[in-house]
Amino acid sequence: MTGPFSLLLWTGSLLCFIGYALDPEDQSNLYLGIVLAIVVFITGLFSYFQQAKSAKLMAQFKNFIPPKAVVIREGQEKEINAKTIVIGDIVKVKGGDNIAADMRVIECYEMKVNNASLTGESEDLI
């Protein structure tokens, strides 16, 4: 409710109330001020709930990265914490594994990717 456009509408509402205070006979300023205030308030509510929903969705993405990963590091296969993967590690992926989005595929056989959770699709289109 404090964006530039919202502040402009709040200012317009305030000016309408001032206009009504200067001339109480003309009630159109009162009605317009009330309507502007209600519109800005409702818009702010929608914006708040949308941002809360987005924040909740982004928090869920933290669960997509698996806790463990099998990597080839220094020529040896190791199972490590997925948060400790560094540049140069070769990650071995099996079917059904969740992987980090910033990996390069070196070699694959019949690979399918499910992006439904990222694109917001209701069904998996694999």
C-alpha positions in Angstrom: 0.0 0.0 0.0 3.0 2.3 -0.2 3.9 1.9 -3.9 4.1 5.1 -6.0 0.6 4.7 -7.5 -0.9 3.8 -4.2 0.6 6.9 -2.6 -0.8 8.9 -5.4 -4.3 7.5 -4.8 -4.0 8.1 -1.1 -3.0 11.7 -1.8 -6.0 12.1 -4.1 -8.3 10.6 -1.4 -6.8 13.0 1.2 -7.4 16.0 -1.2 -11.0 14.9 -1.7 -11.5 14.9 2.1 -9.9 18.3 2.3 -12.2 19.5 -0.5 -15.2 18.2 1.4 -14.1 19.9 4.6 -13.9 23.2 2.7 -17.3 22.8 1.1 -19.5 20.4 3.1 -22.5 21.1 0.8 -20.9 19.3 -2.1 -20.8 15.6 -0.9 -19.2 14.3 -4.2 -15.7 15.0 -2.7 -16.6 12.9 0.3 -17.9 10.0 -1.8 -14.9 10.1 -4.1 -12.4 10.2 -1.2 -14.1 7.2 0.4 -14.1 5.2 -2.9 -10.4 6.0 -3.5 -9.5 5.0 0.0 -11.4 1.7 -0.3 -9.9 0.9 -3.7 -6.4 1.5 -2.4 -7.0 -0.6 0.7 -8.5 -3.5 -1.2 -5.7 -3.4 -3.8 -3.2 -3.4 -0.9 -4.9 -6.5 0.6 -4.7 -8.4 -2.7 -1.1 -7.4 -3.1 -0.3 -8.6 0.4 -1.9 -12.0 0.0 -0.3 -12.4 -3.4 3.2 -11.7 -2.0 2.6 -14.0 1.0 1.5 -16.8 -1.4 4.7 -16.2 -3.5 6.9 -16.2 -0.5 5.4 -19.5 0.7 5.9 -21.0 -2.8 9.5 -19.8 -2.9 10.1 -21.3 0.6 8.9 -24.7 -0.7 11.6 -24.6 -3.4 14.2 -25.1 -0.7 12.9 -28.6 -0.2 13.5 -29.5 -3.9 17.3 -29.8 -3.5 18.1 -33.3 -2.2 20.1 -33.5 1.0 22.6 -35.9 -0.5 24.2 -36.3 -3.9 26.6 -38.8 -5.5 29.5 -37.0 -7.1 32.7 -37.9 -8.8 35.4 -35.8 -7.0 39.1 -36.4 -7.6 38.3 -39.5 -9.5 36.4 -41.2 -6.8 32.6 -41.6 -6.3 31.5 -40.0 -3.0 28.1 -39.4 -1.4 28.2 -35.8 0.0 25.8 -33.2 1.3 24.2 -31.6 -1.8 24.9 -28.1 -0.4 28.7 -28.8 -0.6 28.7 -29.4 -4.4 31.3 -27.2 -6.1 32.3 -26.3 -9.6 34.1 -29.3 -11.1 32.1 -32.0 -9.3 30.4 -34.5 -11.6 27.0 -35.4 -10.2 25.6 -38.8 -10.9 21.8 -38.7 -11.3 19.4 -41.7 -11.3 15.8 -41.7 -12.3 13.5 -39.9 -9.9 16.3 -37.8 -8.4 15.8 -34.1 -7.6 18.8 -32.1 -8.8 20.0 -28.5 -8.6 19.0 -26.3 -11.5 22.5 -25.0 -12.2 24.1 -28.2 -13.4 25.2 -29.1 -16.9 24.3 -32.4 -18.5 27.4 -34.1 -19.9 25.9 -37.4 -20.9 22.3 -38.8 -20.6 20.2 -41.6 -21.9 16.4 -41.1 -22.4 16.3 -38.2 -19.9 12.9 -36.6 -19.1 12.5 -33.5 -17.1 9.4 -32.5 -15.0 9.1 -28.7 -14.8 5.5 -28.7 -13.6 6.4 -27.4 -10.2 8.3 -24.5 -11.7 5.8 -23.5 -14.4 2.7 -23.9 -12.2 1.1 -26.6 -14.4 -1.5 -28.7 -12.7 -0.4 -31.9 -14.4 3.0 -33.4 -15.1 3.5 -33.2 -18.8 6.2 -35.9 -19.3 
